Amino acid sequence: MTADHAARPVLVLANDPAAGGLAKAAGLGVPHAVVDHRAYAKDRAAFEAALHAVLLEVRPDIICLAGFMRILGAEFIRQWEGRILNIHPSLLPKYRGLHTHARALEAGDTHHGCSVHEVTAALDDGPVLGQARMPVLPGDTPETLAARLLPLEHALYPAVLRRFAAGDLRPVMLGG
């Protein structure tokens, strides 16, 4: 974050000990932790209780999900309601869930992109706070779409977070 940004990281919390964000956080001096979802087998409630306990220690104002590939339950979301953001690789409401790049190509879409949205109990269904669009090019594959989209994701999320942290819910729109 830059000095003029309203948000300040208090913790990078991952569900995978190999998550790249952990090393980045360490390099920046940001506290980091792991609650490995595999340790909880199929007990989502116990996993979410462990996440909640770690979050309570640092009391974040905003939780920013990025690359967190776990569906959070309604009870967890209720405890942090209105404070959880997620970035999703599609122009929501299109293509909730997985395999968004392939689905956009299969549908013959001429544009693709990403969305930052508020997390609700419904999968990828919360209010959209920002989107970045880009054209689908001839010969694009799911991999090339993902690679071209990543810089837009890296531009969109901080822009949305800046507004959200300042209490401004107007959508941020990037690209064309």
C-alpha positions in Angstrom: 0.0 0.0 0.0 1.1 3.5 -0.6 1.3 6.2 2.0 -1.8 7.9 0.7 -3.9 4.7 0.8 -6.6 4.5 3.6 -6.1 0.8 4.0 -3.2 -0.8 5.9 -2.5 -4.5 6.0 -2.6 -6.0 9.5 -2.2 -9.7 8.4 -1.9 -11.9 5.4 -3.8 -15.1 6.2 -3.6 -18.1 3.9 -5.3 -21.5 3.8 -2.3 -23.0 2.0 1.2 -22.9 3.5 2.6 -22.7 -0.1 0.6 -19.5 -1.0 2.8 -16.9 -2.7 1.4 -14.1 -0.7 3.0 -15.4 2.5 6.5 -14.8 1.2 5.5 -11.5 -0.2 4.1 -10.5 3.2 7.2 -11.6 5.0 9.4 -9.6 2.6 7.3 -6.5 3.3 7.3 -7.0 7.1 3.5 -7.7 7.2 2.4 -10.3 9.8 1.3 -13.5 8.2 -0.3 -16.8 9.3 -1.7 -20.0 7.8 -4.8 -22.0 8.7 -4.4 -25.0 6.4 -7.8 -26.2 5.3 -6.4 -29.7 4.8 -6.0 -30.1 8.6 -9.8 -29.8 8.9 -10.7 -32.5 6.3 -14.3 -31.9 5.6 -15.2 -29.9 8.7 -15.8 -26.5 7.3 -17.2 -25.2 10.6 -14.0 -26.0 12.4 -11.8 -24.5 9.7 -13.9 -21.3 9.7 -13.8 -21.2 13.5 -10.0 -21.3 13.3 -10.0 -18.5 10.6 -12.3 -16.4 12.8 -10.0 -16.9 15.9 -7.0 -15.7 14.0 -8.9 -12.7 12.5 -10.2 -11.7 16.0 -6.6 -11.4 17.1 -5.9 -8.6 14.6 -9.4 -7.2 14.2 -9.3 -6.2 10.5 -11.7 -3.6 9.3 -11.7 -5.2 5.8 -11.0 -8.7 4.7 -9.6 -9.0 1.1 -9.9 -12.4 -0.4 -7.5 -13.1 -3.3 -6.7 -16.6 -4.5 -8.6 -18.0 -1.5 -10.3 -21.0 -3.2 -12.6 -22.0 -0.3 -16.3 -21.3 -0.1 -17.1 -19.5 3.2 -20.2 -20.5 5.0 -23.1 -18.1 5.8 -22.2 -18.0 9.6 -18.6 -17.0 8.9 -19.8 -14.3 6.5 -22.4 -13.1 8.9 -19.7 -12.4 11.5 -17.8 -10.2 9.1 -20.7 -9.0 7.0 -20.1 -5.9 4.9 -16.3 -6.2 5.4 -15.3 -9.0 3.0 -14.2 -8.3 -0.5 -13.2 -10.8 -3.2 -11.7 -10.6 -6.6 -13.2 -12.9 -9.2 -12.0 -13.6 -12.8 -15.1 -12.8 -14.7 -17.5 -9.9 -15.4 -20.0 -10.8 -12.8 -22.8 -11.8 -12.8 -21.4 -13.9 -15.6 -19.5 -17.1 -14.7 -19.7 -17.4 -11.0 -17.5 -20.2 -9.7 -14.6 -21.9 -11.4 -13.2 -22.2 -15.0 -14.3 -18.7 -15.9 -11.8 -18.1 -18.7 -12.7 -21.4 -20.5 -16.4 -20.6 -20.0 -16.0 -17.1 -21.6 -14.2 -18.6 -24.6 -16.8 -21.4 -24.9 -19.6 -18.8 -24.9 -17.8 -16.8 -27.7 -17.6 -13.7 -25.5 -15.9 -10.7 -27.1 -14.9 -9.3 -23.7 -13.7 -10.8 -20.5 -12.5 -9.3 -17.3 -12.6 -9.4 -13.5 -14.8 -8.1 -10.7 -14.3 -7.1 -7.2 -17.4 -7.7 -5.1 -18.6 -7.8 -1.6 -18.8 -11.3 -0.3 -22.3 -12.6 0.6 -23.5 -16.1 1.5 -24.4 -16.7 -2.2 -21.3 -17.7 -4.3 -19.9 -14.7 -6.2 -23.2 -12.9 -5.9 -22.5 -9.8 -3.7 -22.6 -6.2 -4.9 -20.0 -5.5 -7.6 -17.7 -2.7 -6.5 -15.5 -2.7 -9.6 -14.8 -4.3 -12.9 -11.9 -4.4 -15.4 -12.7 -5.3 -19.0 -10.5 -6.4 -21.8 -11.1 -7.8 -25.3 -11.0 -11.5 -26.1 -8.4 -11.9 -28.8 -8.4 -14.4 -31.7 -6.5 -17.5 -30.6 -6.9 -16.7 -26.9 -6.8 -19.7 -24.6 -7.9 -19.9 -20.9 -4.2 -19.5 -20.1 -3.6 -16.5 -22.2 -6.8 -14.8 -20.9 -5.6 -15.5 -17.3 -2.2 -14.0 -18.0 -3.5 -10.9 -19.7 -6.1 -10.4 -17.0 -3.7 -10.6 -14.1 -2.3 -7.0 -14.5 -5.9 -5.7 -14.6 -6.7 -7.6 -11.4 -3.6 -6.0 -9.8 -4.9 -2.5 -10.8 -8.5 -3.0 -10.0 -8.3 -4.5 -6.5 -6.3 -1.6 -4.9 -8.5 1.0 -6.6 -11.6 -0.6 -5.2 -10.0 -1.1 -1.8 -9.0 2.6 -1.7 -12.6 3.6 -2.3 -14.1 1.0 0.0 -11.8 1.9 2.9 -12.9 5.6 2.5 -16.6 4.6 2.6 -17.1 5.2 -1.1 -19.1 2.3 -2.7 -19.3 3.8 -6.3 -18.1 1.1 -8.7 -14.6 1.4 -10.2 -14.5 0.6 -13.9 -11.3 -0.1 -15.8 -10.6 -1.0 -19.5 -13.0 -1.1 -22.4 
